[in-house]
């Protein structure tokens, strides 16, 4: 059962604002977080780490931006142009600066003078990893496993608090042979369900697809579902009818191996898979189902999160 549903006049997002758990910035999907919100998240990340500890993943932390050249190579713009965010900067001379200030004063579009930089916003925590791993040469016989955590950006402003433009993503990324990476994903499909069960949250697991763009994207989505390359763990947050994907389990086949030159120990193109945890989404699921008064949460949940 969901916690007490806010009235029609007060949405879940409004309740989070009223309780000070999220902080308005004037932009949909761009919020500040309170100390309590972050404490819940710290507990969740520690729980994820405990579940993954035996695998001894190599910890890597990238900033929430990546090289534009790598972004272009990844093919992200072919599949998800609607979600991408680029970083533009002022590159003019003093005269251009005067013109810029005049435009701002006149409430004109001062961004017209900006130029694209060599940096784009990271759309998924794993994207900067693949070329980094490829530069290390062939994978060892046992393959490699990485532990990532990063802020990510996707341009999809929404009043749904679980669909934020800047959000954090925790990932375990497995590289190796097809058998190695599919076994990894199967193991985490089981672990992920147990982990969310420890938090007392209702969930369902279902085959899924990424939000590919355009007509070609529809075919890609069908193929992804038919091959069962992506599963999601869904929890009702904004509504029971449209539950939110809070964990995802993805098999990329040899896409990133081919794209970035990742090779296995035998010289074959490496395959990759990942499990992703939506940091803010899990916190929001906890607040939705157990209530915004954390002191009244079930003792077992508070213990699991160290609260």
C-alpha positions as CSV (number, residue, x, y, z in Angstrom):
1,X,0.0,0.0,0.0
2,X,1.1,3.5,-0.8
3,X,1.5,5.9,2.1
4,X,-1.4,8.4,2.6
5,X,-2.1,9.9,-0.8
6,X,-1.9,13.7,-0.9
7,X,-5.1,15.5,-1.8
8,X,-5.8,16.5,-5.4
9,X,-4.7,20.0,-4.5
10,X,-1.4,18.8,-3.1
11,X,0.8,16.7,-5.4
12,X,3.6,14.5,-4.1
13,X,6.0,17.0,-5.5
14,X,4.3,19.8,-3.5
15,X,4.4,17.6,-0.4
16,X,8.2,17.2,-0.8
17,X,8.6,20.9,-1.2
18,X,6.4,21.6,1.8
19,X,8.5,19.2,3.9
20,X,11.7,20.7,2.7
21,X,12.9,17.4,1.3
22,X,13.2,18.9,-2.2
23,X,14.0,22.6,-2.8
24,X,12.5,24.5,-5.7
25,X,14.7,26.3,-8.2
26,X,12.2,27.6,-10.7
27,X,12.9,24.9,-13.3
28,X,10.9,21.6,-13.5
29,X,13.2,18.7,-12.7
30,X,16.0,20.7,-11.2
31,X,15.9,20.6,-7.4
32,X,17.9,21.1,-4.3
33,X,18.0,18.3,-1.7
34,X,17.8,18.5,2.1
35,X,20.2,17.0,4.5
36,X,17.6,14.3,5.3
37,X,17.1,13.5,1.7
38,X,20.9,13.1,1.3
39,X,21.1,10.9,4.4
40,X,18.5,8.5,3.0
41,X,20.6,8.4,-0.2
42,X,23.8,7.8,1.7
43,X,22.2,4.9,3.4
44,X,20.9,3.5,0.1
45,X,24.4,3.7,-1.5
46,X,25.9,2.0,1.4
47,X,23.3,-0.8,1.1
48,X,24.1,-1.2,-2.6
49,X,27.8,-1.4,-1.8
50,X,27.2,-4.1,0.7
51,X,25.3,-6.1,-1.9
52,X,28.1,-5.7,-4.4
53,X,31.1,-6.0,-2.1
54,X,31.9,-9.6,-2.7
55,X,32.5,-8.9,-6.5
56,X,35.4,-6.5,-5.7
57,X,34.5,-4.1,-8.4
58,X,37.0,-1.4,-9.4
59,X,35.7,2.0,-8.1
60,X,35.8,4.8,-10.6
61,X,34.1,8.3,-10.3
62,X,33.8,10.6,-13.3
63,X,32.5,14.2,-13.2
64,X,29.0,14.9,-14.5
65,X,30.4,15.9,-17.9
66,X,32.4,14.1,-20.6
67,X,34.4,14.8,-23.7
68,X,32.2,15.8,-26.7
69,X,34.4,13.6,-29.0
70,X,33.6,10.5,-26.9
71,X,29.9,11.5,-26.7
72,X,29.8,11.8,-30.5
73,X,31.5,8.5,-31.0
74,X,29.1,6.7,-28.6
75,X,26.2,7.3,-31.1
76,X,24.0,8.8,-28.4
77,X,22.7,11.5,-30.7
78,X,21.5,8.9,-33.2
79,X,19.2,7.3,-30.6
80,X,18.4,10.0,-28.0
81,X,18.9,13.5,-29.4
82,X,15.9,14.7,-27.4
83,X,17.6,14.0,-24.1
84,X,21.1,15.4,-24.7
85,X,22.6,18.4,-23.0
86,X,25.6,20.3,-24.3
87,X,27.9,22.9,-22.6
88,X,28.1,26.2,-24.5
89,X,30.5,29.1,-23.5
90,X,31.3,32.7,-24.3
91,X,34.3,32.8,-26.5
92,X,34.3,36.4,-27.7
93,X,36.5,39.5,-27.4
94,X,35.9,42.6,-25.3
95,X,33.6,44.1,-28.0
96,X,31.6,40.9,-28.1
97,X,31.3,41.2,-24.3
98,X,29.9,44.7,-24.6
99,X,27.3,43.4,-27.1
100,X,26.5,40.5,-24.8
101,X,25.8,42.9,-21.8
102,X,23.6,45.1,-24.0
103,X,21.6,42.1,-25.2
104,X,21.1,41.0,-21.6
105,X,20.0,44.5,-20.6
106,X,17.5,44.6,-23.4
107,X,16.3,41.1,-22.4
108,X,17.3,39.6,-25.7
109,X,18.7,36.2,-26.4
110,X,22.2,36.5,-25.1
111,X,22.8,32.7,-25.7
112,X,23.1,33.3,-29.5
113,X,26.7,34.4,-28.9
114,X,27.6,31.1,-27.1
115,X,29.7,28.4,-28.8
116,X,29.7,24.7,-28.1
117,X,32.6,23.6,-25.9
118,X,34.5,20.4,-25.9
119,X,32.3,19.2,-23.0
120,X,28.8,17.7,-22.9
121,X,26.7,16.7,-19.9
122,X,26.9,13.0,-19.0
123,X,23.7,11.1,-20.0
124,X,24.6,7.9,-18.2
125,X,27.3,7.1,-15.6
126,X,28.9,4.5,-17.8
127,X,29.5,6.5,-21.0
128,X,32.9,8.0,-20.0
129,X,34.1,4.5,-18.9
130,X,34.3,2.6,-22.2
131,X,37.1,4.5,-23.9
132,X,39.0,4.6,-20.6
133,X,38.8,0.8,-20.3
134,X,39.7,0.3,-23.9
135,X,43.0,2.3,-23.5
136,X,44.1,-0.3,-20.9
137,X,44.3,-2.9,-23.6
138,X,42.7,-6.4,-23.8
139,X,40.6,-7.4,-20.9
140,X,42.1,-10.1,-18.6
141,X,40.7,-13.6,-18.9
142,X,38.2,-12.9,-16.0
143,X,37.1,-9.6,-17.6
144,X,36.6,-6.5,-15.6
145,X,33.9,-5.0,-13.3
146,X,33.5,-1.4,-12.5
147,X,31.6,0.5,-9.8
148,X,30.4,4.0,-11.0
149,X,28.4,6.8,-9.5
150,X,27.7,10.1,-11.2
151,X,25.3,13.0,-11.7
152,X,23.7,12.6,-15.1
153,X,21.6,14.9,-17.3
154,X,18.6,14.3,-19.5
155,X,16.5,17.0,-21.0
156,X,13.0,16.0,-20.1
157,X,11.5,18.6,-17.7
158,X,8.5,17.3,-15.8
159,X,6.3,17.8,-12.7
160,X,6.9,14.1,-11.9
161,X,9.5,14.3,-9.1
162,X,10.9,10.9,-10.2
163,X,11.8,12.3,-13.6
164,X,14.4,14.9,-12.9
165,X,16.8,16.6,-15.4
166,X,19.8,16.2,-13.1
167,X,19.9,13.0,-11.2
168,X,22.4,10.5,-9.8
169,X,23.0,7.1,-11.2
170,X,24.9,4.2,-9.6
171,X,26.1,1.5,-11.9
172,X,28.0,-1.7,-11.9
173,X,29.4,-2.3,-15.4
174,X,30.7,-5.8,-16.5
175,X,33.0,-6.3,-19.4
176,X,34.0,-9.7,-20.8
177,X,32.7,-12.6,-22.8
178,X,28.9,-13.0,-23.5
179,X,28.7,-15.7,-20.9
180,X,30.5,-13.6,-18.3
181,X,28.3,-10.5,-18.7
182,X,25.0,-12.3,-19.0
183,X,25.7,-14.2,-15.8
184,X,26.5,-10.9,-14.1
185,X,23.1,-9.5,-15.2
186,X,21.2,-12.6,-14.1
187,X,22.9,-12.4,-10.7
188,X,22.0,-8.8,-10.3
189,X,18.4,-9.4,-11.4
190,X,18.1,-11.6,-8.3
191,X,20.1,-9.3,-6.0
192,X,18.2,-6.2,-7.0
193,X,14.9,-7.7,-6.1
194,X,16.2,-8.8,-2.7
195,X,17.7,-5.4,-2.1
196,X,14.5,-3.5,-2.8
197,X,12.6,-6.1,-0.7
198,X,14.9,-5.2,2.2
199,X,13.5,-1.7,1.9
200,X,9.9,-2.8,2.2
201,X,9.0,-1.5,-1.3
202,X,6.5,-3.1,-3.7
203,X,7.9,-3.8,-7.1
204,X,7.6,-5.6,-10.4
205,X,10.2,-6.6,-12.9
206,X,9.4,-6.4,-16.6
207,X,11.2,-6.4,-19.9
208,X,11.7,-2.8,-21.2
209,X,13.2,-0.6,-23.9
210,X,15.1,2.7,-24.0
211,X,13.3,5.9,-25.3
212,X,14.8,5.7,-28.8
213,X,13.9,8.7,-31.0
214,X,11.9,8.7,-34.2
215,X,10.7,6.1,-36.6
216,X,13.9,4.1,-36.6
217,X,13.8,4.3,-32.8
218,X,10.5,2.4,-32.7
219,X,12.1,-0.5,-34.5
220,X,15.1,-0.4,-32.1
221,X,12.7,-0.4,-29.1
222,X,10.9,-3.5,-30.5
223,X,14.2,-5.3,-31.2
224,X,15.4,-4.5,-27.7
225,X,12.3,-5.9,-26.1
226,X,12.2,-9.0,-28.4
227,X,15.8,-9.8,-27.5
228,X,15.1,-9.1,-23.8
229,X,18.2,-6.9,-23.6
230,X,16.7,-4.6,-20.9
231,X,14.8,-5.3,-17.7
232,X,13.5,-2.8,-15.3
233,X,12.5,-3.0,-11.6
234,X,9.4,-0.8,-11.4
235,X,8.0,0.9,-8.3
236,X,4.8,3.0,-8.1
237,X,5.8,6.6,-7.3
238,X,3.8,9.1,-9.2
239,X,1.1,6.6,-9.9
240,X,0.1,2.9,-9.6
241,X,-0.8,2.8,-13.3
242,X,2.6,4.0,-14.5
243,X,5.3,2.7,-12.1
244,X,8.7,4.2,-12.2
245,X,11.9,2.3,-13.3
246,X,14.2,2.5,-10.3
247,X,16.7,-0.2,-11.3
248,X,17.6,-1.3,-14.8
249,X,19.5,-4.4,-16.0
250,X,21.0,-4.0,-19.4
251,X,22.9,-6.3,-21.8
252,X,24.6,-4.1,-24.5
253,X,25.9,-7.1,-26.5
254,X,29.0,-5.9,-28.4
255,X,27.8,-2.4,-29.1
256,X,30.3,-0.6,-26.8
257,X,33.0,-3.1,-27.6
258,X,32.8,-2.3,-31.3
259,X,32.3,1.4,-30.7
260,X,35.3,1.9,-28.5
261,X,37.6,-1.0,-29.4
262,X,37.1,-3.1,-26.2
263,X,38.6,-6.6,-26.7
264,X,38.5,-9.7,-24.6
265,X,41.6,-11.7,-23.6
266,X,41.1,-13.9,-26.7
267,X,41.1,-10.8,-29.0
268,X,37.4,-11.0,-29.7
269,X,35.2,-7.9,-29.3
270,X,34.1,-7.6,-25.7
271,X,30.5,-7.6,-24.6
272,X,29.2,-5.4,-21.8
273,X,26.3,-5.3,-19.4
274,X,25.3,-3.1,-16.5
275,X,22.9,-2.7,-13.6
276,X,21.8,0.8,-12.9
277,X,20.3,2.3,-9.7
278,X,18.3,5.5,-9.9
279,X,19.5,7.2,-6.7
280,X,16.8,9.9,-6.4
281,X,14.1,7.5,-7.6
282,X,14.7,5.0,-4.8
283,X,14.7,7.7,-2.2
284,X,11.4,9.1,-3.6
285,X,10.0,5.6,-3.6
286,X,10.9,5.2,0.1
287,X,9.3,8.6,0.9
288,X,6.2,7.7,-1.1
289,X,5.5,4.3,0.4
290,X,6.8,4.8,4.0
291,X,5.8,8.5,4.3
292,X,7.8,11.8,4.6
293,X,8.2,11.4,8.4
294,X,11.3,9.2,8.3
295,X,11.1,8.7,12.1
296,X,8.0,6.6,11.6
297,X,9.5,4.3,8.9
298,X,9.6,0.6,9.7
299,X,12.5,-0.3,12.0
300,X,13.9,-2.8,9.5
301,X,14.1,-0.2,6.8
302,X,15.7,2.4,9.0
303,X,18.3,-0.3,10.1
304,X,19.0,-1.3,6.5
305,X,19.7,2.4,5.7
306,X,21.6,3.1,8.9
307,X,19.1,5.8,9.9
